[in-house]
């Protein structure tokens, strides 16, 4: 057996299980057909075992220092499935989370001040600050205004089933009256921001809005030939979209906001791509086909793939954690984590507390992770 074969056999033999009878995922090392424009050992030798690949993010901890996630709170936040979550503030003394649901409500939650003498992971409380039902339509996507600095977000954009984007300044008890970004053709499933630009998607249209105005103005629209857009993300002056047909597409964002095609992978996945995420020149995608994939953000070349990442079940959501891990949630009711830059699974156990499919994930900048499931329950983790 070759050296690469012995390494792969050793890696598979030492993989640990995840949570409740969770089997190890299948890694697919890629064969180099041409040199990728990366600076990591994985790029120089694409046949390297995933377990031995170096983390290119520069933030993932060594396996000897990986810590278990701490469940701070688990509570019934809504009467129906969670559709979107957003960590609004994640400072040492202020932690706030926004949640949305099919029950047509939008809520702001505040965690107890961790600096208080009696505040511990087991006793820290969570209180509902405000709850509202905007436009009597469920909200499917949330994004904070990128103009805000640090954790001082001054408004949140909300994409809904009513084919519009509305704005909210938490903790106000009502939406901003004048902001109703209409002209969408369907449900607004994804939102993303880059500099002064807000991006929204509905059906097979990508819309671009100028946030420099009090009421954002629509400046561009791109139509895809096939597949409804399911999610958006931005990175390095690019905007990326994933579709129900398994495709990933990219556009460059010019200095004046003009969009130009930057690449596409029409068969990136075999089924619906549910989320795409950007981190340090890499694009990560998760799908109903049960796969997690890592792409070169400059040319959409596939770098690494994990098959059957959630025991072959659908992956519903993902988030980039503050601790150097990619978090994914699926129909196996688990939240799993993978090292950014290599997709090597964490040595720590999967996050298990949900009794239903995990539908939404979001992460803060310090140590907060939020997961929501199809029953309306929210879990808040310290990672």
C-alpha positions in Angstrom: 0.0 0.0 0.0 1.3 3.5 -0.8 2.2 6.1 1.8 -0.9 8.1 0.9 -3.1 5.0 1.2 -1.7 4.1 4.7 -2.2 7.7 5.8 -5.9 7.7 4.7 -6.5 4.3 6.3 -5.0 5.5 9.6 -7.1 8.6 9.5 -10.4 6.7 8.9 -9.4 4.3 11.7 -8.9 7.1 14.3 -11.9 9.3 13.5 -14.1 9.7 16.6 -17.8 9.4 16.6 -20.2 12.3 17.0 -22.9 12.4 19.6 -25.7 9.9 19.4 -24.6 7.0 17.2 -23.1 9.4 14.7 -20.8 7.8 12.2 -17.6 9.3 10.8 -18.0 11.3 7.6 -16.3 10.3 4.4 -13.4 12.5 3.2 -12.6 12.8 -0.5 -9.1 14.0 -1.0 -8.8 15.8 -4.4 -6.4 14.9 -7.1 -4.5 17.9 -8.4 -5.1 18.6 -12.1 -3.5 22.0 -11.9 -1.9 24.1 -9.2 -4.4 26.1 -7.2 -3.7 29.7 -6.2 -3.4 28.9 -2.5 -0.5 29.2 -0.1 -1.3 26.3 2.2 0.3 22.7 2.1 -3.1 21.4 1.0 -2.9 23.5 -2.2 0.6 22.3 -2.9 -0.3 18.7 -2.5 -4.0 18.1 -3.0 -3.7 14.4 -2.3 -2.7 15.1 1.3 -4.8 13.2 3.9 -7.5 15.6 5.3 -6.4 14.7 8.9 -2.9 15.8 8.1 -3.8 19.0 6.1 -2.7 22.2 7.8 -5.4 24.8 8.7 -5.0 27.7 6.4 -7.3 30.0 8.4 -4.7 30.6 11.1 -7.4 30.6 13.8 -8.4 27.0 14.5 -7.0 25.6 17.7 -4.8 22.5 18.1 -6.8 19.4 18.8 -5.1 19.2 22.2 -6.7 22.5 23.1 -10.1 22.1 21.7 -12.8 22.7 24.2 -16.3 21.4 24.4 -19.1 23.8 23.7 -21.1 24.9 26.7 -24.9 25.1 26.5 -25.9 28.4 28.1 -29.6 28.3 27.4 -32.2 26.3 25.7 -35.7 27.6 25.5 -38.9 27.7 23.5 -38.6 31.0 21.6 -41.4 30.6 19.0 -44.5 28.5 18.3 -43.3 27.3 14.9 -40.0 26.5 13.1 -37.1 28.9 13.4 -36.4 30.5 10.0 -33.6 32.8 10.8 -31.2 33.8 13.7 -28.7 36.6 14.1 -26.2 37.4 16.9 -26.7 41.1 17.1 -24.2 41.8 19.9 -21.5 39.5 21.4 -19.5 41.7 23.8 -18.3 40.6 27.2 -21.1 42.5 29.0 -23.7 42.6 26.2 -25.1 39.7 24.3 -28.2 40.0 22.1 -29.8 37.6 19.7 -32.6 38.1 17.1 -34.8 35.2 16.1 -37.5 34.8 13.4 -40.0 32.0 12.9 -42.8 30.7 10.7 -45.2 31.9 13.5 -44.7 35.3 11.9 -42.9 36.9 14.9 -39.6 38.6 15.3 -37.9 38.6 18.7 -35.0 40.2 20.5 -33.4 38.3 23.4 -30.8 39.5 25.9 -28.5 37.3 27.9 -27.6 38.0 31.5 -24.5 40.1 32.1 -21.6 37.6 32.5 -19.6 40.1 34.5 -22.1 39.8 37.4 -20.7 37.8 40.4 -23.5 35.2 40.3 -23.5 34.7 36.5 -22.4 31.3 35.5 -23.0 29.2 32.4 -25.6 27.2 34.3 -27.5 30.1 35.8 -27.1 32.8 33.1 -30.6 33.9 32.1 -32.1 35.1 28.9 -34.9 37.6 28.7 -37.2 38.6 25.9 -36.7 42.3 25.2 -39.3 42.8 22.5 -41.4 40.8 20.1 -43.2 42.1 17.0 -45.1 40.6 14.0 -44.0 42.6 11.0 -46.4 42.7 8.0 -48.0 39.4 9.3 -45.5 37.5 7.1 -42.7 35.2 8.2 -39.2 36.4 8.0 -36.7 34.1 6.2 -33.4 36.1 6.3 -31.7 38.6 8.6 -28.6 40.7 8.2 -27.1 43.6 10.2 -26.3 46.9 8.6 -22.6 46.6 7.6 -22.2 50.4 8.0 -22.2 49.9 11.7 -18.9 49.5 13.5 -18.0 46.7 15.9 -21.1 45.4 17.8 -23.0 48.7 17.4 -25.4 47.7 14.7 -28.0 50.4 14.3 -30.4 48.5 12.1 -31.3 45.0 10.9 -32.7 44.2 7.4 -35.3 41.4 7.3 -36.4 39.5 4.2 -39.9 38.1 4.3 -42.5 36.0 2.6 -44.3 39.1 1.5 -41.7 39.7 -1.2 -40.1 42.6 0.5 -37.2 43.6 2.7 -38.0 45.7 5.8 -35.7 47.4 8.4 -35.7 47.4 12.2 -33.8 49.2 14.8 -33.7 47.0 17.9 -35.1 47.3 20.5 -37.9 49.4 18.9 -41.3 47.9 19.1 -42.0 48.5 15.5 -40.3 48.4 12.1 -38.8 51.6 10.4 -42.0 52.8 8.7 -40.5 54.1 5.5 -38.2 51.2 4.6 -40.0 48.7 2.4 -37.8 47.4 -0.3 -40.3 45.8 -2.7 -40.1 44.7 -6.4 -39.0 41.2 -5.4 -40.6 38.3 -7.3 -40.9 35.9 -4.4 -39.8 35.1 -0.8 -36.6 36.9 0.2 -34.6 33.9 1.3 -31.2 35.5 1.5 -29.5 38.8 2.5 -25.9 40.0 2.5 -24.0 43.2 2.8 -20.7 44.6 1.4 -19.6 48.1 2.1 -22.6 50.4 1.2 -24.3 47.6 -0.7 -27.2 45.4 0.4 -27.9 42.3 -1.6 -31.2 40.4 -1.6 -32.6 37.4 -3.5 -36.0 36.0 -4.5 -36.7 33.3 -6.9 -34.0 33.5 -9.6 -33.2 37.2 -9.1 -30.3 38.9 -7.3 -31.1 42.5 -6.3 -28.6 45.2 -5.2 -29.5 48.2 -3.1 -27.5 51.3 -2.1 -27.6 51.7 1.7 -26.1 55.2 1.6 -29.6 56.6 1.5 -32.1 56.6 4.4 -34.2 54.4 2.3 -32.0 52.0 0.3 -32.3 52.5 -3.5 -32.3 49.6 -5.9 -29.4 50.0 -8.3 -29.1 46.6 -10.0 -30.8 43.3 -10.7 -29.4 40.0 -12.1 -31.5 37.2 -13.4 -30.3 33.6 -13.3 -31.5 31.2 -16.1 -32.3 28.3 -13.8 -32.7 27.6 -10.1 -34.1 29.8 -7.3 -31.5 31.5 -5.1 -31.4 30.0 -1.6 -28.6 32.0 0.1 -26.1 34.8 -0.3 -22.7 35.8 1.1 -20.0 38.4 0.4 -16.2 38.4 0.6 -13.3 40.2 -1.0 -15.5 42.5 -3.1 -17.5 39.6 -4.4 -21.1 38.4 -3.9 -21.9 34.7 -4.1 -25.3 33.0 -4.5 -26.3 29.3 -4.1 -29.4 27.8 -5.8 -32.0 25.1 -5.5 -30.4 23.3 -8.5 -27.1 22.8 -6.7 -25.2 25.7 -8.4 -22.9 28.4 -7.0 -22.4 31.7 -8.8 -20.2 34.7 -8.2 -20.0 38.3 -9.2 -17.3 41.0 -8.7 -18.4 44.2 -7.0 -16.7 47.2 -8.6 -15.6 50.3 -6.8 -18.9 52.0 -7.8 -21.0 48.9 -7.2 -21.1 47.6 -10.7 -21.5 43.8 -10.9 -19.6 41.6 -13.3 -19.6 37.8 -13.6 -16.8 36.1 -11.7 -17.4 32.4 -12.2 -20.0 29.7 -11.7 -20.2 26.0 -10.7 -23.5 24.7 -12.1 -23.2 21.3 -10.5 -21.5 22.3 -7.3 -23.8 19.9 -5.4 -26.3 17.2 -6.4 -29.1 18.8 -4.5 -30.3 22.2 -3.1 -27.5 24.3 -1.6 -28.8 25.6 1.7 -26.0 27.9 2.7 -22.7 29.4 1.5 -20.2 31.1 3.8 -17.0 33.1 3.2 -13.9 33.0 5.4 -10.4 34.1 4.5 -10.4 33.5 0.7 -12.4 30.2 1.0 -16.0 29.6 0.2 -17.9 26.9 2.1 -21.1 25.3 0.9 -23.6 22.9 2.5 -26.4 21.0 0.8 -29.3 18.6 1.0 -27.0 16.1 -0.6 -25.3 15.8 2.8 -21.9 17.2 1.6 -19.8 20.1 2.9 -17.4 21.6 0.3 -14.6 24.1 0.5 -13.9 26.2 -2.6 -11.1 28.5 -3.7 -12.8 31.9 -3.4 -10.9 33.3 -6.4 -11.9 30.8 -9.0 -14.4 28.4 -7.4 -12.1 25.4 -7.8 -13.0 22.6 -5.4 -10.4 22.2 -2.6 -11.9 19.7 -0.1 -15.1 17.7 0.3 -16.8 15.9 3.1 -19.4 13.4 2.2 -22.2 12.1 4.6 -21.2 14.9 7.0 -24.4 14.4 8.9 -24.7 10.6 8.6 -26.0 11.2 5.0 -28.9 13.3 6.1 -29.7 16.8 4.8 -27.6 19.8 6.0 -29.9 22.7 6.6 -27.6 25.5 7.7 -24.1 26.7 8.5 -22.2 29.4 10.3 -18.5 30.6 10.7 -17.7 30.4 14.4 -15.5 32.8 16.3 -13.3 29.9 17.4 -11.9 28.9 14.0 -14.6 26.3 13.2 -17.3 25.9 10.6 -20.6 24.9 12.3 -23.3 22.9 10.4 -26.8 21.9 11.4 -28.8 19.1 9.9 -31.7 16.7 9.9 -29.7 14.4 12.4 -30.6 17.0 15.1 -26.9 17.8 15.7 -24.6 20.8 15.3 -21.2 19.6 14.1 -18.0 21.5 13.7 -15.1 21.4 11.3 -11.8 23.1 11.2 -11.8 26.0 8.8 -9.3 25.6 6.1 -9.2 21.8 6.2 -12.7 20.5 7.1 -11.1 18.1 9.6 -13.8 17.3 12.1 -13.4 18.7 15.6 -12.0 16.3 18.3 -14.7 17.6 20.6 -18.2 16.2 20.6 -20.9 17.4 18.4 -23.4 19.9 19.9 -26.5 17.9 20.9 -29.6 19.3 22.6 -32.2 19.6 19.9 -35.0 17.1 19.5 -35.9 18.3 16.0 -34.0 19.3 12.8 -31.6 22.1 13.2 -32.8 24.8 10.8 -30.7 27.9 11.6 -27.3 28.8 12.9 -25.6 32.1 13.6 -22.4 33.1 15.4 -21.0 36.2 17.1 -17.5 37.7 17.1 -16.4 36.6 20.6 -17.8 33.3 21.8 -21.5 33.0 21.0 -23.3 30.5 18.8 -27.0 30.2 18.3 -29.0 27.3 16.9 -32.7 27.0 16.1 -34.8 24.0 15.2 -38.0 23.1 13.5 -40.0 23.1 16.8 -39.2 26.8 17.6 -36.6 26.0 20.2 -33.4 28.1 20.5 -30.1 27.0 22.0 -27.4 29.4 22.9 -23.9 28.1 23.2 -20.5 29.3 24.4 -17.8 28.1 22.0 
